[in-house]
């Protein structure tokens, strides 16, 4: 995929996520990114709205220079600002990348991740901002949740956006991979929002839409006594069924079953 194609797909994804009718973000909330190659990626510029965003709403940045910042000791706000400025390879109108660019850089380095979609849907955040969030999401509710969003979401306790959050997510992802043997598709940030990781822009959008549906259903279950989670054996069966793997691949928009 060319740099231009990656940006075109990212613009489409971002506009769809920013559609007001979806209730995923408002104002300048949320951010998105797309891998260009091993050296660089596109990320939404700070303060730009996803709704109606165009090419000038994104900044091209260096993987190497952004990831180096995660290794700095006692890094402060001014150092982050300067580091992101130095990592910028291309920008329209002097726009600069969001402080969450560090998070996007490490997630785009994960296996088969080409698009990252970070949103703040009220349906999801009313759960993530509750005292029982971790308990509420501990099980799977229905088959399509597993097909689209994976065997389980990754839950990350609240951290200050920027380097602290990126480091917390990095540590949590390693633990998740050790437990499940795969990377997560969904990351839930306590008191913050939702991250969808996709091999294609369509997959990132599908995951976002599906997890918002999950959150809506989960919220409703508590009105009728609480969630009736699938058993672990039933969830694992859905996760490993060949026909569901076929459908998973087709839903990504790659055109390749199981890809």
N, C-alpha and C positions, 0 to 999 in steps of 0.2 A: 504494500500500500504506500502511495506517495504521501509526502507532507501535506499536499493540497487536499487529497482525499481524506486524510485523517482529520483535518480541520473542518472540512465540509460535513463529515459525519458528526463531529463534535458539536458543530453549530446546530444541526438538526436535533440531536439529543438534548442539548441545553435548552433550546426553544420549547421542545415538548415538555421537558421537566418544568419549565417556567410558565407554562400555560396556567392562567389564573384559575380556570375551571378544575384543574387537577388538585389544587390546594397542597402542593408540595413545598412551595416557597413563596415569600412575598418580598417586595422591595429588593434589596441587594443580597438576600439570603442565598446560601448554597453556593457550591462551586463544582466545576467539572474539569476533567483533563483527558488527554489522549496521547498515547505513546506515538512518537514519530519514528524513532529508531533507537539504537542502543545509547545514543549520546544526548538526545533531546526529547522534549515533550511540550505539548500545548497545555496551558492551564488558564482558567478564567482570571481576568484582571480583578484586582481588589475594588469593591464597591460597585461593580457593574451588575445590572439585573439580568437574570437568565431569560426573562420574558422579552422576546424580540431581539436577543443578542445577535451581533454580527461579528465578522472577522476581527474588527478593531477592538472587540471585547476580550480578546485572548492575548496571552504573552507566551513567547517561545523561550524556554529556559533549559539550562544545562543540567543533566542528571548528576554529573560528577560534582559540580560546585554546590548544588543543593544538598546532596547526600553528605558532603563533607561537613556541613553545618551541624549534623547530628552528632558529630564526634567532638565538637568544640565544648570545652569546659566552661561553666558559669556564663553561658551566653545570655546577653540581655536584649532588650527590645531594639536598641540602636544597632547592635551587632547583627541582629536578624534582618533589620531593614537594609543595612549595607550589604549583607551577604546575598540577599535576594536581588538587590540591584546589580551586583557583580555577576550573578548567575543568569541574568536576563540576556538573551541572545537577539531577540527581536521584539519590538513593542511599538504600537501606534499611539502617537500623541503623548508619549512619556508615561503611559500607564505602567503600573508595577504589579507584580504577582501578589496574591493573597499570602498571608502568613501560613495558611494551611497548605501551601505549595510543598512544604517539607513532607506532609502526610501523603500527598499525591505521589511524590517522587518514590517513596519507599513502597507504596502499594502497586505502582506501575512496574516495579521491579519483580513483583511476584509472578510465578509461572502462569502463562496464558492470560495475563491481564493487560488489556490494551486501552480500556476506558474505565474511568472512575467517576461515579455520580454521587455527590454528597448533597442531601436535601434535608429539610426540617419539617416534614409533614405533621400537622397537628394530631392526626390519628395515631402516629407513631410516638410523638413526643408526650402525649398525655399518659402513655405507658412508661416511657423512659424517665419522665419527671416524677413518677410515683415512687413510694417507698417499697412497693412490692414488685418492681420491674423485673428483677432477676427471677423471681418465683413465677411471674406471669408468663415468661417466655421459655420456660424450661422444657416444654414438650412441643410436639408437632400436632397440628390440628387436622390437616387434610392432605391427600396425595399431591395435589398440584403445588402446595407449599414446598414440598421436598423436591419435586421435579425442577422447579424454577429457582428456588432459593437454597437448595442444598440440604445436607443432613442436619445442620444446626446453624444458627447465627452465632457470631462472635460478640460477646458483650464486654465492653470496656468501661470501667468506672471513670468518673469525671476527671479530666485533666485540663489544665490551662491550654487553650489553643496555641499552636506553634510547636516549638521544640518539645515541651513536656508531653503534649498529646501525641506527637509523632513517635516519641520514644515509648510511650505506654502502648500504643497500637502495635509497634514493632515487636515488643516483648509478648504481647497477647497473641499475635499471629503465630509466632514461633511455638507457643504453648499449644495453640489450636492444631497446628500441623502435626505436632507430636502426638496429640490425642486422636485425631481423625485420619491422619495420613494424607490430607488434602488441604488446600488453602480455603478460607471461607469465601462465600459469595456475598454474604451480608455481614456488615459490621454495625453494631448498635452502640452509639456513644451516649452514655448516661448523661441526662440533663442537656443533651445537645442535638442529636439527630441520627440520620440513617446514611450509610454508605453502601452503594452497590458496586460490585466489581465484575466487569464483563470482558469477555474475549472479543466481543463486538459491541458497537454502540446500542444495537437492538437488545442485546442481552442485558446491558446495564439498565436500559429503560424498562424492560420486562420485570427485572428483579425489583426495581423501585415500585412499580405498579402492584406487583404481587404482594410485596411486604406491607404496603399500605392496606391492601385488602385483608391480609392476615391480622393487622392491628385492629381494623374495624370489627372483624369477627371476634377476635379475642376480647375486645372491650364489651361486646354484646353478650359473650358467654357469662361474664360476671354478673349480668342482670338476671341470669337464670341458674345461679348456683355455682358458677365457675366452669373452666374449660374441661372438656372431656377429651384428653389427649389420646392420640393413637398409642398403642403399646409399642415398646421398643422393637419388638420383632416385626410388627406390621410396618413401622417406619423404615426399618432396615430393608424389608422386602421391597418396598416401593423404590428405595434408593438404589437397589441393585438389579431390579428387573430389566432385562434387555429391551423390552418394548418402551419402557419409560426412559431409558437412556437414549433410544432412538428419538423419542419425542423431545427430549431435552435438547439434543443437538439441532433439531429442526427449528425449535423455538428461538434459538440464538440468532437466527437470521443469517447463518453462515451457508445455508443450503447443503450442509453435510451432516447426515444423521450421525449422532454420537460425537460430533466434533467438539 
